[in-house]
Amino acid sequence: MENLDKQTTELFWYRVMLTITVWAIPLFGFLVKMVDPDCIDYMCHRFILGGMGFMLFFTSFFSRWIRDHIIVLSCWFVLILNLWAVWITYVNNFSIEFTVGLLTTFCVLNATIRRPWLYYIFTSTTILATIIAAWLAPVPVIDPILMTFTFLSLGCAFMLTSSATLNSERKLSELNHTLEEKVRERTAVAEERAKQLSVKNQELEQFAYVASHDLKSPLRNIGSFVQLIQRKLRDVHDEDIHEYLGFVIRSVTKMNAIIDDVLLYSRFGDKALTFRKVNIRSVIREACSLSMGEIRRRNGIICFDDIFIDEMLCDAKQIEQLFRNLVENAIKYNTSERPVVNISVREKWEEYLFMVEDNGIGISKEYHNRIFTMFQRLHTEPEYPGTGVGLAICKRIIENHNGKIWVRSEEGKGSTFYFTISKNLTSSATRPKLEVAYG
Ligand code: ADP
Protein backbone atom coordinates (compact mmCIF):
# COMPACT_ATOMS: atom_id res chain seq x y z
CA MET A 1 0.00 0.00 0.00
CA GLU A 2 2.75 2.36 1.03
CA ASN A 3 4.82 1.39 -2.05
CA LEU A 4 1.80 1.94 -4.25
CA ASP A 5 1.42 5.47 -2.84
CA LYS A 6 5.09 6.16 -3.48
CA GLN A 7 4.85 4.88 -7.05
CA THR A 8 1.77 7.01 -7.71
CA THR A 9 3.56 10.13 -6.40
CA GLU A 10 6.64 9.38 -8.51
CA LEU A 11 4.52 8.82 -11.59
CA PHE A 12 2.82 12.14 -10.97
CA TRP A 13 6.12 14.05 -10.72
CA TYR A 14 7.59 12.35 -13.79
CA ARG A 15 4.49 13.35 -15.74
CA VAL A 16 4.89 16.94 -14.50
CA MET A 17 8.56 16.91 -15.56
CA LEU A 18 7.64 15.57 -19.01
CA THR A 19 4.92 18.20 -19.46
CA ILE A 20 7.32 21.00 -18.56
CA THR A 21 9.99 19.59 -20.90
CA VAL A 22 7.57 19.15 -23.81
CA TRP A 23 6.65 22.85 -23.60
CA ALA A 24 10.07 24.15 -22.63
CA ILE A 25 12.01 22.76 -25.63
CA PRO A 26 10.10 24.58 -28.42
CA LEU A 27 9.57 27.66 -26.25
CA PHE A 28 13.30 27.94 -25.71
CA GLY A 29 13.72 27.76 -29.53
CA PHE A 30 11.37 30.77 -29.94
CA LEU A 31 13.27 32.62 -27.23
CA VAL A 32 16.63 32.03 -28.98
CA LYS A 33 15.07 33.26 -32.22
CA MET A 34 13.78 36.38 -30.51
CA VAL A 35 17.19 37.22 -29.01
CA ASP A 36 19.11 36.53 -32.23
CA PRO A 37 16.88 36.38 -35.35
CA ASP A 38 19.85 35.18 -37.48
CA CYS A 39 20.67 32.08 -35.50
CA ILE A 40 19.52 28.60 -36.47
CA ASP A 41 16.65 27.66 -34.16
CA TYR A 42 16.54 23.87 -34.86
CA MET A 43 12.77 23.99 -34.45
CA CYS A 44 12.39 20.70 -36.32
CA HIS A 45 14.64 18.95 -33.73
CA ARG A 46 12.82 20.67 -30.97
CA PHE A 47 9.43 19.46 -32.19
CA ILE A 48 10.74 15.89 -32.56
CA LEU A 49 12.15 15.91 -29.02
CA GLY A 50 9.01 17.58 -27.65
CA GLY A 51 6.96 14.92 -29.47
CA MET A 52 9.03 12.16 -27.84
CA GLY A 53 8.35 13.64 -24.41
CA PHE A 54 4.66 14.01 -25.23
CA MET A 55 4.42 10.39 -26.42
CA LEU A 56 6.01 9.22 -23.18
CA PHE A 57 3.60 11.35 -21.17
CA PHE A 58 0.57 10.32 -23.22
CA THR A 59 1.27 6.57 -23.37
CA SER A 60 1.90 6.49 -19.59
CA PHE A 61 -1.89 6.77 -19.18
CA PHE A 62 -2.60 3.69 -21.32
CA SER A 63 0.36 1.35 -21.14
CA ARG A 64 1.15 -0.38 -17.89
CA TRP A 65 4.64 -1.21 -19.15
CA ILE A 66 5.36 2.50 -19.77
CA ARG A 67 4.05 3.33 -16.29
CA ASP A 68 6.23 0.66 -14.67
CA HIS A 69 9.32 1.89 -16.55
CA ILE A 70 8.55 5.62 -16.57
CA ILE A 71 11.57 6.50 -14.41
CA VAL A 72 14.17 4.76 -16.58
CA LEU A 73 12.47 5.90 -19.82
CA SER A 74 12.36 9.52 -18.60
CA CYS A 75 16.02 9.33 -17.64
CA TRP A 76 16.98 8.12 -21.12
CA PHE A 77 14.89 10.92 -22.57
CA VAL A 78 16.80 13.39 -20.39
CA LEU A 79 20.14 11.94 -21.55
CA ILE A 80 19.09 12.30 -25.23
CA LEU A 81 18.11 15.92 -24.54
CA ASN A 82 21.43 16.62 -22.83
CA LEU A 83 23.43 15.13 -25.69
CA TRP A 84 21.32 17.01 -28.24
CA ALA A 85 22.01 20.22 -26.33
CA VAL A 86 25.77 19.41 -26.42
CA TRP A 87 25.58 18.71 -30.14
CA ILE A 88 23.66 21.90 -30.93
CA THR A 89 26.19 23.91 -28.95
CA TYR A 90 29.02 22.14 -30.82
CA VAL A 91 27.62 22.96 -34.29
CA ASN A 92 27.20 26.55 -33.15
CA ASN A 93 30.84 26.64 -32.17
CA PHE A 94 29.98 27.10 -28.50
CA SER A 95 28.51 30.54 -29.01
CA ILE A 96 27.57 32.18 -25.73
CA GLU A 97 23.73 31.89 -26.05
CA PHE A 98 23.92 28.19 -26.89
CA THR A 99 26.31 27.56 -24.04
CA VAL A 100 23.90 29.28 -21.65
CA GLY A 101 21.07 27.18 -23.14
CA LEU A 102 23.13 24.02 -22.71
CA LEU A 103 23.93 24.86 -19.11
CA THR A 104 20.27 25.53 -18.31
CA THR A 105 19.04 22.34 -19.95
CA PHE A 106 21.79 20.36 -18.31
CA CYS A 107 21.06 21.71 -14.82
CA VAL A 108 17.26 21.63 -14.98
CA LEU A 109 16.84 18.24 -16.60
CA ASN A 110 19.46 16.47 -14.54
CA ALA A 111 17.89 17.85 -11.38
CA THR A 112 14.72 15.90 -12.20
CA ILE A 113 16.46 12.52 -11.94
CA ARG A 114 15.78 11.18 -8.44
CA ARG A 115 17.74 7.92 -8.82
CA PRO A 116 21.33 8.53 -7.56
CA TRP A 117 23.20 6.09 -9.83
CA LEU A 118 21.35 7.24 -12.99
CA TYR A 119 21.92 10.81 -11.97
CA TYR A 120 25.71 10.37 -11.59
CA ILE A 121 26.03 8.46 -14.90
CA PHE A 122 24.01 11.03 -16.89
CA THR A 123 25.66 14.06 -15.35
CA SER A 124 29.21 12.79 -15.92
CA THR A 125 28.32 11.65 -19.48
CA THR A 126 26.98 15.12 -20.28
CA ILE A 127 30.04 16.86 -18.78
CA LEU A 128 32.42 14.59 -20.72
CA ALA A 129 30.46 15.04 -23.97
CA THR A 130 30.52 18.84 -23.50
CA ILE A 131 34.27 18.91 -22.89
CA ILE A 132 35.01 16.66 -25.89
CA ALA A 133 32.67 18.71 -28.10
CA ALA A 134 34.27 21.97 -26.92
CA TRP A 135 37.74 20.66 -27.90
CA LEU A 136 36.48 19.32 -31.25
CA ALA A 137 34.48 22.41 -32.23
CA PRO A 138 35.79 23.78 -35.57
CA VAL A 139 35.98 27.48 -34.59
CA PRO A 140 35.00 27.71 -30.90
CA VAL A 141 33.68 31.15 -29.97
CA ILE A 142 34.46 30.42 -26.34
CA ASP A 143 37.91 29.13 -25.49
CA PRO A 144 37.80 25.26 -25.03
CA ILE A 145 40.14 25.48 -22.00
CA LEU A 146 37.84 28.00 -20.36
CA MET A 147 34.89 25.82 -21.42
CA THR A 148 36.46 22.68 -19.90
CA PHE A 149 37.29 24.52 -16.71
CA THR A 150 33.79 26.05 -16.44
CA PHE A 151 32.01 22.75 -17.10
CA LEU A 152 34.24 20.74 -14.81
CA SER A 153 33.86 23.14 -11.89
CA LEU A 154 30.13 23.67 -12.55
CA GLY A 155 29.58 19.93 -12.95
CA CYS A 156 31.51 19.17 -9.75
CA ALA A 157 29.61 21.82 -7.79
CA PHE A 158 26.34 20.59 -9.21
CA MET A 159 27.20 16.96 -8.44
CA LEU A 160 28.27 17.83 -4.89
CA THR A 161 25.20 19.89 -4.01
CA SER A 162 22.86 17.41 -5.65
CA SER A 163 24.52 14.45 -4.01
CA ALA A 164 24.04 16.21 -0.65
CA THR A 165 20.35 16.70 -1.51
CA LEU A 166 19.98 13.10 -2.64
CA ASN A 167 21.75 11.88 0.48
CA SER A 168 19.56 13.91 2.79
CA GLU A 169 16.51 12.68 0.85
CA ARG A 170 17.70 9.11 1.33
CA LYS A 171 18.32 9.69 5.02
CA LEU A 172 14.92 11.31 5.38
CA SER A 173 13.24 8.39 3.71
CA GLU A 174 15.19 5.98 5.97
CA LEU A 175 14.14 7.99 9.01
CA ASN A 176 10.55 7.97 7.75
CA HIS A 177 10.76 4.26 7.36
CA THR A 178 12.10 3.81 10.92
CA LEU A 179 9.41 6.13 12.23
CA GLU A 180 6.70 4.19 10.43
CA GLU A 181 8.10 0.95 11.87
CA LYS A 182 8.02 2.44 15.37
CA VAL A 183 4.47 3.73 14.92
CA ARG A 184 3.43 0.29 13.68
CA GLU A 185 5.09 -1.39 16.72
CA ARG A 186 3.51 1.07 19.16
CA THR A 187 0.09 0.66 17.54
CA ALA A 188 0.40 -3.11 17.89
CA VAL A 189 1.35 -2.72 21.58
CA ALA A 190 -1.54 -0.28 22.16
CA GLU A 191 -3.97 -2.65 20.44
CA GLU A 192 -2.72 -5.55 22.57
CA ARG A 193 -3.14 -3.44 25.73
CA ALA A 194 -6.64 -2.39 24.68
CA LYS A 195 -7.52 -6.06 24.18
CA GLN A 196 -6.13 -6.97 27.64
CA LEU A 197 -7.99 -4.03 29.17
CA SER A 198 -11.23 -5.11 27.55
CA VAL A 199 -10.78 -8.66 28.93
CA LYS A 200 -10.03 -7.21 32.40
CA ASN A 201 -13.08 -4.97 32.10
CA GLN A 202 -15.27 -7.92 31.28
CA GLU A 203 -13.86 -9.87 34.22
CA LEU A 204 -14.53 -6.89 36.48
CA GLU A 205 -18.10 -6.57 35.24
CA GLN A 206 -18.63 -10.29 35.69
CA PHE A 207 -17.30 -9.92 39.22
CA ALA A 208 -19.67 -6.98 39.90
CA TYR A 209 -22.56 -8.98 38.49
CA VAL A 210 -21.82 -12.12 40.53
CA ALA A 211 -21.09 -10.15 43.71
CA SER A 212 -24.31 -8.13 43.37
CA HIS A 213 -26.33 -11.18 42.58
CA ASP A 214 -24.91 -13.14 45.52
CA LEU A 215 -25.50 -10.21 47.87
CA LYS A 216 -29.22 -10.30 47.17
CA SER A 217 -29.97 -13.55 48.95
CA PRO A 218 -28.35 -12.70 52.36
CA LEU A 219 -29.90 -9.25 52.09
CA ARG A 220 -33.32 -10.81 51.55
CA ASN A 221 -32.72 -12.92 54.70
CA ILE A 222 -31.73 -9.86 56.73
CA GLY A 223 -34.88 -8.03 55.53
CA SER A 224 -37.18 -10.97 56.36
CA PHE A 225 -35.66 -11.60 59.78
CA VAL A 226 -35.72 -7.93 60.76
CA GLN A 227 -39.39 -7.83 59.79
CA LEU A 228 -39.98 -10.96 61.94
CA ILE A 229 -38.18 -9.32 64.86
CA GLN A 230 -40.25 -6.18 64.33
CA ARG A 231 -43.43 -8.28 64.46
CA LYS A 232 -42.25 -10.10 67.62
CA LEU A 233 -41.41 -6.84 69.33
CA ARG A 234 -44.72 -5.27 68.31
CA ASP A 235 -45.88 -5.17 71.90
CA VAL A 236 -42.64 -3.87 73.34
CA HIS A 237 -43.06 -0.16 73.94
CA ASP A 238 -39.56 0.99 73.27
CA GLU A 239 -39.48 3.77 70.65
CA ASP A 240 -35.74 3.48 70.16
CA ILE A 241 -35.95 -0.20 69.19
CA HIS A 242 -38.72 0.49 66.63
CA GLU A 243 -36.78 3.43 65.26
CA TYR A 244 -33.62 1.30 64.87
CA LEU A 245 -35.56 -1.55 63.25
CA GLY A 246 -37.23 0.91 60.84
CA PHE A 247 -33.80 2.28 59.99
CA VAL A 248 -32.47 -1.25 59.24
CA ILE A 249 -35.48 -2.04 57.02
CA ARG A 250 -35.08 1.22 55.06
CA SER A 251 -31.37 0.52 54.60
CA VAL A 252 -32.08 -3.03 53.38
CA THR A 253 -34.67 -1.67 50.91
CA LYS A 254 -32.21 0.95 49.69
CA MET A 255 -29.41 -1.60 49.33
CA ASN A 256 -31.77 -3.87 47.40
CA ALA A 257 -32.58 -1.02 45.01
CA ILE A 258 -28.87 -0.27 44.52
CA ILE A 259 -28.09 -3.93 43.81
CA ASP A 260 -30.96 -4.11 41.31
CA ASP A 261 -29.64 -1.04 39.49
CA VAL A 262 -26.04 -2.32 39.49
CA LEU A 263 -27.29 -5.62 38.05
CA LEU A 264 -29.23 -3.72 35.40
CA TYR A 265 -26.16 -1.64 34.62
CA SER A 266 -23.89 -4.67 34.18
CA ARG A 267 -26.52 -6.52 32.14
CA PHE A 268 -26.70 -3.67 29.65
CA GLY A 269 -22.95 -3.66 29.33
CA ASP A 270 -22.44 -7.25 28.45
CA LYS A 271 -25.62 -8.49 26.98
CA ALA A 272 -25.31 -9.11 23.26
CA LEU A 273 -27.15 -6.27 21.58
CA THR A 274 -29.85 -7.10 19.10
CA PHE A 275 -30.53 -4.25 16.76
CA ARG A 276 -33.87 -4.50 15.06
CA LYS A 277 -36.13 -2.07 13.28
CA VAL A 278 -38.72 -1.01 15.83
CA ASN A 279 -41.55 1.45 16.03
CA ILE A 280 -40.03 4.09 18.29
CA ARG A 281 -43.41 5.56 19.30
CA SER A 282 -44.55 2.21 20.72
CA VAL A 283 -41.19 1.85 22.53
CA ILE A 284 -41.78 5.25 24.21
CA ARG A 285 -45.39 4.34 24.98
CA GLU A 286 -44.22 1.10 26.62
CA ALA A 287 -41.55 2.98 28.62
CA CYS A 288 -44.13 5.45 29.96
CA SER A 289 -46.75 2.81 30.76
CA LEU A 290 -44.73 1.50 33.73
CA SER A 291 -44.56 4.94 35.32
CA MET A 292 -48.17 5.74 34.42
CA GLY A 293 -49.32 5.43 38.07
CA GLU A 294 -46.84 8.06 39.21
CA ILE A 295 -47.51 10.26 36.14
CA ARG A 296 -51.28 10.22 36.87
CA ARG A 297 -50.74 10.83 40.59
CA ARG A 298 -48.67 13.90 39.75
CA ASN A 299 -51.17 15.00 37.09
CA GLY A 300 -48.33 14.93 34.54
CA ILE A 301 -48.33 15.00 30.73
CA ILE A 302 -45.96 13.13 28.45
CA CYS A 303 -46.02 14.46 24.93
CA PHE A 304 -44.31 12.76 22.00
CA ASP A 305 -46.46 13.93 19.11
CA ASP A 306 -43.36 15.32 17.38
CA ILE A 307 -41.82 11.88 16.96
CA PHE A 308 -42.21 11.51 13.21
CA ILE A 309 -39.96 8.47 12.72
CA ASP A 310 -41.90 5.27 12.27
CA GLU A 311 -39.12 2.73 12.29
CA MET A 312 -35.66 2.98 13.74
CA LEU A 313 -32.81 0.51 14.15
CA CYS A 314 -32.00 -0.02 17.85
CA ASP A 315 -32.09 -2.45 20.73
CA ALA A 316 -35.72 -1.99 21.77
CA LYS A 317 -35.25 -3.23 25.35
CA GLN A 318 -32.36 -0.89 26.03
CA ILE A 319 -34.01 2.15 24.43
CA GLU A 320 -37.19 1.45 26.40
CA GLN A 321 -35.11 1.42 29.62
CA LEU A 322 -33.46 4.69 28.55
CA PHE A 323 -36.78 6.47 28.03
CA ARG A 324 -38.12 5.00 31.27
CA ASN A 325 -35.19 6.41 33.27
CA LEU A 326 -35.40 9.84 31.64
CA VAL A 327 -39.19 10.13 31.98
CA GLU A 328 -39.13 8.92 35.61
CA ASN A 329 -36.48 11.52 36.44
CA ALA A 330 -38.38 14.25 34.61
CA ILE A 331 -41.45 13.52 36.77
CA LYS A 332 -39.49 12.87 39.98
CA TYR A 333 -37.29 15.97 39.93
CA ASN A 334 -40.24 18.22 39.31
CA THR A 335 -42.13 20.44 41.74
CA SER A 336 -44.54 21.98 39.20
CA GLU A 337 -48.22 21.47 39.70
CA ARG A 338 -48.36 19.84 36.31
CA PRO A 339 -45.13 18.15 35.24
CA VAL A 340 -44.80 18.29 31.45
CA VAL A 341 -42.35 16.08 29.55
CA ASN A 342 -41.88 16.77 25.86
CA ILE A 343 -40.07 14.16 23.75
CA SER A 344 -39.01 15.14 20.24
CA VAL A 345 -36.53 14.06 17.57
CA ARG A 346 -34.50 15.59 14.76
CA GLU A 347 -33.12 13.59 11.88
CA LYS A 348 -29.49 14.31 11.05
CA TRP A 349 -27.19 13.01 8.32
CA GLU A 350 -25.85 9.99 10.21
CA GLU A 351 -27.86 9.94 13.42
CA TYR A 352 -31.10 10.78 15.18
CA LEU A 353 -31.03 13.48 17.84
CA PHE A 354 -33.62 12.97 20.58
CA MET A 355 -34.64 15.57 23.15
CA VAL A 356 -36.43 14.95 26.45
CA GLU A 357 -37.48 18.28 27.91
CA ASP A 358 -39.12 18.86 31.30
CA ASN A 359 -40.33 21.75 33.42
CA GLY A 360 -38.66 20.39 36.56
CA ILE A 361 -36.24 21.74 39.15
CA GLY A 362 -33.33 21.93 36.71
CA ILE A 363 -29.64 21.20 37.28
CA SER A 364 -26.92 23.69 38.01
CA LYS A 365 -24.28 23.91 35.23
CA GLU A 366 -21.40 22.55 37.35
CA TYR A 367 -23.16 19.17 37.67
CA HIS A 368 -24.00 18.67 33.98
CA ASN A 369 -21.23 16.12 33.42
CA ARG A 370 -21.12 14.63 36.87
CA ILE A 371 -24.70 13.30 36.90
CA PHE A 372 -23.86 10.67 34.26
CA THR A 373 -21.34 9.02 36.59
CA MET A 374 -22.40 6.05 38.67
CA PHE A 375 -23.72 6.85 42.20
CA GLN A 376 -23.55 10.62 41.65
CA ARG A 377 -26.60 12.20 43.22
CA LEU A 378 -27.39 15.84 43.79
CA HIS A 379 -30.02 15.33 46.47
CA THR A 380 -30.38 13.52 49.75
CA GLU A 381 -32.57 10.45 50.17
CA PRO A 382 -35.41 12.20 52.07
CA GLU A 383 -35.56 14.97 49.42
CA TYR A 384 -35.68 12.68 46.38
CA PRO A 385 -35.15 8.92 46.75
CA GLY A 386 -32.85 7.23 44.23
CA THR A 387 -29.67 5.25 43.69
CA GLY A 388 -27.66 7.48 41.35
CA VAL A 389 -27.37 4.75 38.71
CA GLY A 390 -30.20 5.72 36.30
CA LEU A 391 -28.28 8.21 34.15
CA ALA A 392 -25.14 6.00 34.17
CA ILE A 393 -27.34 3.28 32.63
CA CYS A 394 -28.62 5.80 30.05
CA LYS A 395 -25.06 6.73 29.14
CA ARG A 396 -24.12 3.09 28.72
CA ILE A 397 -27.14 2.39 26.51
CA ILE A 398 -26.36 5.37 24.32
CA GLU A 399 -22.71 4.32 23.99
CA ASN A 400 -23.96 0.90 22.90
CA HIS A 401 -25.80 2.76 20.12
CA ASN A 402 -22.68 4.72 19.08
CA GLY A 403 -24.18 7.93 20.38
CA LYS A 404 -23.67 10.68 22.93
CA ILE A 405 -25.81 11.97 25.79
CA TRP A 406 -25.71 15.36 27.44
CA VAL A 407 -27.93 17.82 29.29
CA ARG A 408 -28.75 21.51 29.03
CA SER A 409 -30.35 22.96 32.08
CA GLU A 410 -30.44 25.79 34.55
CA GLU A 411 -31.50 25.53 38.14
CA GLY A 412 -35.24 26.22 38.45
CA LYS A 413 -35.76 26.40 34.68
CA GLY A 414 -36.27 22.76 33.71
CA SER A 415 -33.87 20.42 31.90
CA THR A 416 -33.46 19.05 28.39
CA PHE A 417 -31.65 15.76 27.96
CA TYR A 418 -30.19 15.27 24.47
CA PHE A 419 -28.97 11.99 23.06
CA THR A 420 -28.02 10.69 19.65
CA ILE A 421 -28.48 7.25 18.11
CA SER A 422 -26.38 6.30 15.13
CA LYS A 423 -28.13 5.26 11.92
CA ASN A 424 -25.29 2.89 11.02
CA LEU A 425 -25.63 0.24 13.67
CA THR A 426 -24.42 -3.28 13.12
CA SER A 427 -25.66 -6.03 15.38
CA SER A 428 -22.90 -7.00 17.79
CA ALA A 429 -23.86 -10.65 17.97
CA THR A 430 -20.14 -11.34 18.31
CA ARG A 431 -19.97 -9.54 21.64
CA PRO A 432 -19.36 -12.06 24.42
CA LYS A 433 -22.42 -12.81 26.45
CA LEU A 434 -21.99 -12.81 30.21
CA GLU A 435 -22.04 -16.27 31.66
CA VAL A 436 -22.52 -16.49 35.38
CA ALA A 437 -22.34 -19.55 37.53
CA TYR A 438 -24.46 -19.21 40.61
CA GLY A 439 -23.25 -21.01 43.68
P1 ADP B 1 -31.24 8.92 40.74
O1 ADP B 1 -32.39 9.57 40.07
O2 ADP B 1 -31.51 7.51 41.11
O3 ADP B 1 -30.68 9.74 41.85
P2 ADP B 1 -29.88 9.34 38.23
O4 ADP B 1 -28.58 8.80 37.74
O5 ADP B 1 -31.10 9.04 37.44
O6 ADP B 1 -30.04 8.81 39.71
O7 ADP B 1 -29.74 10.91 38.35
C1 ADP B 1 -28.60 11.49 38.93
C2 ADP B 1 -28.93 12.86 39.46
O8 ADP B 1 -29.20 13.75 38.39
C3 ADP B 1 -30.15 12.89 40.31
O9 ADP B 1 -29.81 12.64 41.66
C4 ADP B 1 -30.71 14.28 40.10
O10 ADP B 1 -30.15 15.15 41.03
C5 ADP B 1 -30.21 14.68 38.74
N1 ADP B 1 -31.28 14.60 37.73
C6 ADP B 1 -31.51 13.60 36.88
N2 ADP B 1 -32.54 13.87 36.06
C7 ADP B 1 -32.98 15.10 36.40
C8 ADP B 1 -34.01 15.97 35.92
N3 ADP B 1 -34.82 15.62 34.91
N4 ADP B 1 -34.14 17.18 36.51
C9 ADP B 1 -33.34 17.55 37.51
N5 ADP B 1 -32.35 16.79 38.02
C10 ADP B 1 -32.15 15.57 37.47
Residues whose N, C-alpha, C, O or C-beta is under 5 A from the ligand:
A	BS01	ADP	N329 A330 Y333 G360 G362 I363 I371 Q376 R377 L378 H379 P385 G386 T387 G388 V389 G390 L391 A392 S415
